[in-house]
Amino acid sequence: MEGTSDEAFHWKGRRGEEKMYGKVRRLEKILKDSENPERKLRKIGKGEQADLAKWTDGD
């Protein structure tokens, strides 16, 4: 299958976007379902925290 580099960039961006939405949905679920969300959120890794900070700053 042949495509332009623009198409490849588009699909690579879409995969990254889906990954970030998955992380956000995971956090929303923690906040909604957890009895003690602060404790659960502290267990999130630093890399994931940095990704989420980039995501929220971009909007």
PyMOL Python script that loads the backbone (N, CA, C, O; Angstrom):
from pymol import cmd

cmd.read_pdbstr("""\
ATOM      1  N   MET A   1       0.852  -1.177   0.000  1.00  0.00           N
ATOM      2  CA  MET A   1       0.000   0.000   0.000  1.00  0.00           C
ATOM      3  C   MET A   1       0.893   1.233   0.000  1.00  0.00           C
ATOM      4  O   MET A   1       1.762   1.394   0.858  1.00  0.00           O
ATOM      5  N   GLU A   2       0.664   2.083  -0.963  1.00  0.00           N
ATOM      6  CA  GLU A   2       1.464   3.293  -1.070  1.00  0.00           C
ATOM      7  C   GLU A   2       0.666   4.485  -0.569  1.00  0.00           C
ATOM      8  O   GLU A   2      -0.555   4.544  -0.719  1.00  0.00           O
ATOM      9  N   GLY A   3       1.367   5.416   0.018  1.00  0.00           N
ATOM     10  CA  GLY A   3       0.718   6.635   0.488  1.00  0.00           C
ATOM     11  C   GLY A   3       1.738   7.742   0.589  1.00  0.00           C
ATOM     12  O   GLY A   3       2.942   7.498   0.513  1.00  0.00           O
ATOM     13  N   THR A   4       1.274   8.920   0.756  1.00  0.00           N
ATOM     14  CA  THR A   4       2.169  10.058   0.885  1.00  0.00           C
ATOM     15  C   THR A   4       2.646  10.171   2.322  1.00  0.00           C
ATOM     16  O   THR A   4       2.081   9.557   3.227  1.00  0.00           O
ATOM     17  N   SER A   5       3.668  10.946   2.517  1.00  0.00           N
ATOM     18  CA  SER A   5       4.166  11.156   3.879  1.00  0.00           C
ATOM     19  C   SER A   5       3.137  11.910   4.722  1.00  0.00           C
ATOM     20  O   SER A   5       3.092  11.745   5.941  1.00  0.00           O
ATOM     21  N   ASP A   6       2.310  12.738   4.076  1.00  0.00           N
ATOM     22  CA  ASP A   6       1.248  13.435   4.809  1.00  0.00           C
ATOM     23  C   ASP A   6       0.256  12.446   5.404  1.00  0.00           C
ATOM     24  O   ASP A   6      -0.199  12.620   6.534  1.00  0.00           O
ATOM     25  N   GLU A   7      -0.084  11.395   4.635  1.00  0.00           N
ATOM     26  CA  GLU A   7      -0.999  10.374   5.144  1.00  0.00           C
ATOM     27  C   GLU A   7      -0.380   9.635   6.321  1.00  0.00           C
ATOM     28  O   GLU A   7      -1.054   9.362   7.314  1.00  0.00           O
ATOM     29  N   ALA A   8       0.903   9.311   6.207  1.00  0.00           N
ATOM     30  CA  ALA A   8       1.585   8.611   7.297  1.00  0.00           C
ATOM     31  C   ALA A   8       1.605   9.483   8.548  1.00  0.00           C
ATOM     32  O   ALA A   8       1.369   8.991   9.651  1.00  0.00           O
ATOM     33  N   PHE A   9       1.884  10.765   8.383  1.00  0.00           N
ATOM     34  CA  PHE A   9       1.887  11.683   9.521  1.00  0.00           C
ATOM     35  C   PHE A   9       0.502  11.764  10.146  1.00  0.00           C
ATOM     36  O   PHE A   9       0.369  11.782  11.370  1.00  0.00           O
ATOM     37  N   HIS A  10      -0.531  11.815   9.308  1.00  0.00           N
ATOM     38  CA  HIS A  10      -1.907  11.902   9.800  1.00  0.00           C
ATOM     39  C   HIS A  10      -2.239  10.688  10.658  1.00  0.00           C
ATOM     40  O   HIS A  10      -2.770  10.841  11.758  1.00  0.00           O
ATOM     41  N   TRP A  11      -1.939   9.495  10.179  1.00  0.00           N
ATOM     42  CA  TRP A  11      -2.305   8.292  10.931  1.00  0.00           C
ATOM     43  C   TRP A  11      -1.452   8.123  12.170  1.00  0.00           C
ATOM     44  O   TRP A  11      -1.933   7.616  13.183  1.00  0.00           O
ATOM     45  N   LYS A  12      -0.200   8.535  12.113  1.00  0.00           N
ATOM     46  CA  LYS A  12       0.643   8.479  13.311  1.00  0.00           C
ATOM     47  C   LYS A  12       0.073   9.415  14.377  1.00  0.00           C
ATOM     48  O   LYS A  12       0.034   9.060  15.555  1.00  0.00           O
ATOM     49  N   GLY A  13      -0.364  10.590  13.978  1.00  0.00           N
ATOM     50  CA  GLY A  13      -0.969  11.536  14.908  1.00  0.00           C
ATOM     51  C   GLY A  13      -2.262  11.007  15.498  1.00  0.00           C
ATOM     52  O   GLY A  13      -2.545  11.223  16.677  1.00  0.00           O
ATOM     53  N   ARG A  14      -3.045  10.315  14.688  1.00  0.00           N
ATOM     54  CA  ARG A  14      -4.312   9.752  15.171  1.00  0.00           C
ATOM     55  C   ARG A  14      -4.062   8.674  16.227  1.00  0.00           C
ATOM     56  O   ARG A  14      -4.793   8.596  17.215  1.00  0.00           O
ATOM     57  N   ARG A  15      -3.039   7.845  16.027  1.00  0.00           N
ATOM     58  CA  ARG A  15      -2.727   6.806  17.020  1.00  0.00           C
ATOM     59  C   ARG A  15      -2.313   7.443  18.334  1.00  0.00           C
ATOM     60  O   ARG A  15      -2.730   6.992  19.400  1.00  0.00           O
ATOM     61  N   GLY A  16      -1.502   8.482  18.270  1.00  0.00           N
ATOM     62  CA  GLY A  16      -1.086   9.183  19.483  1.00  0.00           C
ATOM     63  C   GLY A  16      -2.262   9.834  20.188  1.00  0.00           C
ATOM     64  O   GLY A  16      -2.339   9.848  21.417  1.00  0.00           O
ATOM     65  N   GLU A  17      -3.169  10.370  19.397  1.00  0.00           N
ATOM     66  CA  GLU A  17      -4.357  11.011  19.959  1.00  0.00           C
ATOM     67  C   GLU A  17      -5.233   9.980  20.675  1.00  0.00           C
ATOM     68  O   GLU A  17      -5.737  10.247  21.767  1.00  0.00           O
ATOM     69  N   GLU A  18      -5.414   8.818  20.073  1.00  0.00           N
ATOM     70  CA  GLU A  18      -6.212   7.765  20.703  1.00  0.00           C
ATOM     71  C   GLU A  18      -5.571   7.303  22.004  1.00  0.00           C
ATOM     72  O   GLU A  18      -6.265   7.017  22.980  1.00  0.00           O
ATOM     73  N   LYS A  19      -4.246   7.232  22.014  1.00  0.00           N
ATOM     74  CA  LYS A  19      -3.532   6.823  23.228  1.00  0.00           C
ATOM     75  C   LYS A  19      -3.778   7.833  24.353  1.00  0.00           C
ATOM     76  O   LYS A  19      -4.009   7.446  25.499  1.00  0.00           O
ATOM     77  N   MET A  20      -3.728   9.119  24.027  1.00  0.00           N
ATOM     78  CA  MET A  20      -3.950  10.139  25.044  1.00  0.00           C
ATOM     79  C   MET A  20      -5.393  10.118  25.539  1.00  0.00           C
ATOM     80  O   MET A  20      -5.641  10.273  26.735  1.00  0.00           O
ATOM     81  N   TYR A  21      -6.343   9.928  24.631  1.00  0.00           N
ATOM     82  CA  TYR A  21      -7.742   9.826  25.061  1.00  0.00           C
ATOM     83  C   TYR A  21      -7.924   8.643  25.998  1.00  0.00           C
ATOM     84  O   TYR A  21      -8.690   8.721  26.959  1.00  0.00           O
ATOM     85  N   GLY A  22      -7.223   7.546  25.723  1.00  0.00           N
ATOM     86  CA  GLY A  22      -7.301   6.381  26.604  1.00  0.00           C
ATOM     87  C   GLY A  22      -6.800   6.702  28.000  1.00  0.00           C
ATOM     88  O   GLY A  22      -7.389   6.263  28.988  1.00  0.00           O
ATOM     89  N   LYS A  23      -5.721   7.463  28.089  1.00  0.00           N
ATOM     90  CA  LYS A  23      -5.188   7.850  29.401  1.00  0.00           C
ATOM     91  C   LYS A  23      -6.165   8.757  30.140  1.00  0.00           C
ATOM     92  O   LYS A  23      -6.361   8.620  31.347  1.00  0.00           O
ATOM     93  N   VAL A  24      -6.772   9.679  29.410  1.00  0.00           N
ATOM     94  CA  VAL A  24      -7.735  10.586  30.031  1.00  0.00           C
ATOM     95  C   VAL A  24      -8.955   9.810  30.516  1.00  0.00           C
ATOM     96  O   VAL A  24      -9.447  10.044  31.619  1.00  0.00           O
ATOM     97  N   ARG A  25      -9.441   8.885  29.687  1.00  0.00           N
ATOM     98  CA  ARG A  25     -10.590   8.066  30.102  1.00  0.00           C
ATOM     99  C   ARG A  25     -10.253   7.249  31.341  1.00  0.00           C
ATOM    100  O   ARG A  25     -11.099   7.077  32.219  1.00  0.00           O
ATOM    101  N   ARG A  26      -9.029   6.745  31.418  1.00  0.00           N
ATOM    102  CA  ARG A  26      -8.608   5.967  32.590  1.00  0.00           C
ATOM    103  C   ARG A  26      -8.656   6.832  33.850  1.00  0.00           C
ATOM    104  O   ARG A  26      -9.133   6.387  34.894  1.00  0.00           O
ATOM    105  N   LEU A  27      -8.164   8.064  33.749  1.00  0.00           N
ATOM    106  CA  LEU A  27      -8.198   8.968  34.902  1.00  0.00           C
ATOM    107  C   LEU A  27      -9.625   9.330  35.291  1.00  0.00           C
ATOM    108  O   LEU A  27      -9.954   9.392  36.476  1.00  0.00           O
ATOM    109  N   GLU A  28     -10.467   9.569  34.300  1.00  0.00           N
ATOM    110  CA  GLU A  28     -11.866   9.875  34.606  1.00  0.00           C
ATOM    111  C   GLU A  28     -12.519   8.712  35.346  1.00  0.00           C
ATOM    112  O   GLU A  28     -13.302   8.919  36.273  1.00  0.00           O
ATOM    113  N   LYS A  29     -12.194   7.499  34.936  1.00  0.00           N
ATOM    114  CA  LYS A  29     -12.755   6.315  35.596  1.00  0.00           C
ATOM    115  C   LYS A  29     -12.252   6.227  37.034  1.00  0.00           C
ATOM    116  O   LYS A  29     -13.026   5.912  37.938  1.00  0.00           O
ATOM    117  N   ILE A  30     -10.971   6.500  37.258  1.00  0.00           N
ATOM    118  CA  ILE A  30     -10.416   6.481  38.615  1.00  0.00           C
ATOM    119  C   ILE A  30     -11.142   7.501  39.481  1.00  0.00           C
ATOM    120  O   ILE A  30     -11.543   7.189  40.602  1.00  0.00           O
ATOM    121  N   LEU A  31     -11.314   8.708  38.973  1.00  0.00           N
ATOM    122  CA  LEU A  31     -11.965   9.760  39.755  1.00  0.00           C
ATOM    123  C   LEU A  31     -13.423   9.434  40.050  1.00  0.00           C
ATOM    124  O   LEU A  31     -13.933   9.755  41.123  1.00  0.00           O
ATOM    125  N   LYS A  32     -14.085   8.804  39.103  1.00  0.00           N
ATOM    126  CA  LYS A  32     -15.503   8.509  39.255  1.00  0.00           C
ATOM    127  C   LYS A  32     -15.748   7.310  40.178  1.00  0.00           C
ATOM    128  O   LYS A  32     -16.645   7.354  41.020  1.00  0.00           O
ATOM    129  N   ASP A  33     -14.960   6.243  40.027  1.00  0.00           N
ATOM    130  CA  ASP A  33     -15.246   4.972  40.694  1.00  0.00           C
ATOM    131  C   ASP A  33     -14.509   4.759  42.008  1.00  0.00           C
ATOM    132  O   ASP A  33     -14.893   3.887  42.787  1.00  0.00           O
ATOM    133  N   SER A  34     -13.480   5.516  42.268  1.00  0.00           N
ATOM    134  CA  SER A  34     -12.640   5.250  43.428  1.00  0.00           C
ATOM    135  C   SER A  34     -13.191   5.899  44.695  1.00  0.00           C
ATOM    136  O   SER A  34     -13.741   7.000  44.663  1.00  0.00           O
ATOM    137  N   GLU A  35     -13.028   5.185  45.813  1.00  0.00           N
ATOM    138  CA  GLU A  35     -13.394   5.759  47.110  1.00  0.00           C
ATOM    139  C   GLU A  35     -12.381   6.817  47.540  1.00  0.00           C
ATOM    140  O   GLU A  35     -12.738   7.807  48.179  1.00  0.00           O
ATOM    141  N   ASN A  36     -11.126   6.601  47.185  1.00  0.00           N
ATOM    142  CA  ASN A  36     -10.056   7.521  47.559  1.00  0.00           C
ATOM    143  C   ASN A  36      -9.247   7.867  46.301  1.00  0.00           C
ATOM    144  O   ASN A  36      -8.161   7.322  46.105  1.00  0.00           O
ATOM    145  N   PRO A  37      -9.758   8.764  45.445  1.00  0.00           N
ATOM    146  CA  PRO A  37      -9.077   9.034  44.174  1.00  0.00           C
ATOM    147  C   PRO A  37      -7.695   9.653  44.328  1.00  0.00           C
ATOM    148  O   PRO A  37      -6.828   9.431  43.482  1.00  0.00           O
ATOM    149  N   GLU A  38      -7.466  10.433  45.401  1.00  0.00           N
ATOM    150  CA  GLU A  38      -6.145  11.047  45.571  1.00  0.00           C
ATOM    151  C   GLU A  38      -5.069   9.978  45.696  1.00  0.00           C
ATOM    152  O   GLU A  38      -3.990  10.111  45.119  1.00  0.00           O
ATOM    153  N   ARG A  39      -5.354   8.923  46.443  1.00  0.00           N
ATOM    154  CA  ARG A  39      -4.374   7.855  46.622  1.00  0.00           C
ATOM    155  C   ARG A  39      -4.121   7.119  45.309  1.00  0.00           C
ATOM    156  O   ARG A  39      -2.980   6.781  44.996  1.00  0.00           O
ATOM    157  N   LYS A  40      -5.167   6.874  44.554  1.00  0.00           N
ATOM    158  CA  LYS A  40      -5.019   6.203  43.258  1.00  0.00           C
ATOM    159  C   LYS A  40      -4.213   7.066  42.291  1.00  0.00           C
ATOM    160  O   LYS A  40      -3.366   6.555  41.559  1.00  0.00           O
ATOM    161  N   LEU A  41      -4.475   8.376  42.287  1.00  0.00           N
ATOM    162  CA  LEU A  41      -3.780   9.262  41.359  1.00  0.00           C
ATOM    163  C   LEU A  41      -2.304   9.393  41.700  1.00  0.00           C
ATOM    164  O   LEU A  41      -1.485   9.602  40.804  1.00  0.00           O
ATOM    165  N   ARG A  42      -1.948   9.277  42.966  1.00  0.00           N
ATOM    166  CA  ARG A  42      -0.533   9.352  43.346  1.00  0.00           C
ATOM    167  C   ARG A  42       0.261   8.183  42.793  1.00  0.00           C
ATOM    168  O   ARG A  42       1.475   8.290  42.620  1.00  0.00           O
ATOM    169  N   LYS A  43      -0.406   7.062  42.512  1.00  0.00           N
ATOM    170  CA  LYS A  43       0.282   5.876  42.013  1.00  0.00           C
ATOM    171  C   LYS A  43       0.586   5.948  40.521  1.00  0.00           C
ATOM    172  O   LYS A  43       1.293   5.086  39.998  1.00  0.00           O
ATOM    173  N   ILE A  44       0.072   6.946  39.834  1.00  0.00           N
ATOM    174  CA  ILE A  44       0.326   7.088  38.402  1.00  0.00           C
ATOM    175  C   ILE A  44       1.791   7.463  38.204  1.00  0.00           C
ATOM    176  O   ILE A  44       2.332   8.288  38.941  1.00  0.00           O
ATOM    177  N   GLY A  45       2.420   6.865  37.223  1.00  0.00           N
ATOM    178  CA  GLY A  45       3.833   7.113  36.965  1.00  0.00           C
ATOM    179  C   GLY A  45       4.115   8.524  36.497  1.00  0.00           C
ATOM    180  O   GLY A  45       3.231   9.204  35.976  1.00  0.00           O
ATOM    181  N   LYS A  46       5.347   8.961  36.682  1.00  0.00           N
ATOM    182  CA  LYS A  46       5.732  10.324  36.300  1.00  0.00           C
ATOM    183  C   LYS A  46       5.625  10.544  34.792  1.00  0.00           C
ATOM    184  O   LYS A  46       5.263  11.636  34.355  1.00  0.00           O
ATOM    185  N   GLY A  47       5.930   9.535  34.002  1.00  0.00           N
ATOM    186  CA  GLY A  47       5.816   9.673  32.554  1.00  0.00           C
ATOM    187  C   GLY A  47       4.391   9.925  32.120  1.00  0.00           C
ATOM    188  O   GLY A  47       4.135  10.755  31.247  1.00  0.00           O
ATOM    189  N   GLU A  48       3.460   9.205  32.733  1.00  0.00           N
ATOM    190  CA  GLU A  48       2.056   9.395  32.395  1.00  0.00           C
ATOM    191  C   GLU A  48       1.576  10.771  32.862  1.00  0.00           C
ATOM    192  O   GLU A  48       0.776  11.410  32.178  1.00  0.00           O
ATOM    193  N   GLN A  49       2.053  11.228  34.012  1.00  0.00           N
ATOM    194  CA  GLN A  49       1.692  12.563  34.485  1.00  0.00           C
ATOM    195  C   GLN A  49       2.190  13.623  33.505  1.00  0.00           C
ATOM    196  O   GLN A  49       1.478  14.585  33.218  1.00  0.00           O
ATOM    197  N   ALA A  50       3.406  13.451  32.992  1.00  0.00           N
ATOM    198  CA  ALA A  50       3.961  14.409  32.040  1.00  0.00           C
ATOM    199  C   ALA A  50       3.157  14.404  30.742  1.00  0.00           C
ATOM    200  O   ALA A  50       2.897  15.462  30.169  1.00  0.00           O
ATOM    201  N   ASP A  51       2.761  13.210  30.273  1.00  0.00           N
ATOM    202  CA  ASP A  51       1.942  13.125  29.063  1.00  0.00           C
ATOM    203  C   ASP A  51       0.626  13.852  29.245  1.00  0.00           C
ATOM    204  O   ASP A  51       0.190  14.588  28.360  1.00  0.00           O
ATOM    205  N   LEU A  52      -0.005  13.649  30.385  1.00  0.00           N
ATOM    206  CA  LEU A  52      -1.288  14.297  30.640  1.00  0.00           C
ATOM    207  C   LEU A  52      -1.135  15.807  30.778  1.00  0.00           C
ATOM    208  O   LEU A  52      -2.015  16.560  30.360  1.00  0.00           O
ATOM    209  N   ALA A  53      -0.027  16.255  31.358  1.00  0.00           N
ATOM    210  CA  ALA A  53       0.216  17.693  31.470  1.00  0.00           C
ATOM    211  C   ALA A  53       0.370  18.313  30.079  1.00  0.00           C
ATOM    212  O   ALA A  53      -0.156  19.395  29.819  1.00  0.00           O
ATOM    213  N   LYS A  54       1.092  17.626  29.184  1.00  0.00           N
ATOM    214  CA  LYS A  54       1.232  18.119  27.814  1.00  0.00           C
ATOM    215  C   LYS A  54      -0.120  18.170  27.124  1.00  0.00           C
ATOM    216  O   LYS A  54      -0.421  19.122  26.404  1.00  0.00           O
ATOM    217  N   TRP A  55      -0.930  17.150  27.344  1.00  0.00           N
ATOM    218  CA  TRP A  55      -2.247  17.073  26.715  1.00  0.00           C
ATOM    219  C   TRP A  55      -3.134  18.231  27.167  1.00  0.00           C
ATOM    220  O   TRP A  55      -3.799  18.861  26.344  1.00  0.00           O
ATOM    221  N   THR A  56      -3.148  18.515  28.471  1.00  0.00           N
ATOM    222  CA  THR A  56      -4.013  19.579  28.974  1.00  0.00           C
ATOM    223  C   THR A  56      -3.481  20.952  28.596  1.00  0.00           C
ATOM    224  O   THR A  56      -4.271  21.869  28.376  1.00  0.00           O
ATOM    225  N   ASP A  57      -2.160  21.121  28.515  1.00  0.00           N
ATOM    226  CA  ASP A  57      -1.592  22.411  28.123  1.00  0.00           C
ATOM    227  C   ASP A  57      -1.842  22.710  26.651  1.00  0.00           C
ATOM    228  O   ASP A  57      -1.904  23.875  26.258  1.00  0.00           O
ATOM    229  N   GLY A  58      -1.986  21.675  25.839  1.00  0.00           N
ATOM    230  CA  GLY A  58      -2.201  21.863  24.406  1.00  0.00           C
ATOM    231  C   GLY A  58      -3.568  22.403  24.071  1.00  0.00           C
ATOM    232  O   GLY A  58      -3.751  22.986  23.002  1.00  0.00           O
ATOM    233  N   ASP A  59      -4.544  22.226  24.961  1.00  0.00           N
ATOM    234  CA  ASP A  59      -5.914  22.671  24.675  1.00  0.00           C
ATOM    235  C   ASP A  59      -6.137  24.104  25.043  1.00  0.00           C
ATOM    236  O   ASP A  59      -7.238  24.623  24.863  1.00  0.00           O
TER     237      ASP A  59
END
""", "prot")
cmd.dss("prot")
cmd.show_as("cartoon", "prot")
cmd.util.cbc("prot")
cmd.orient("prot")
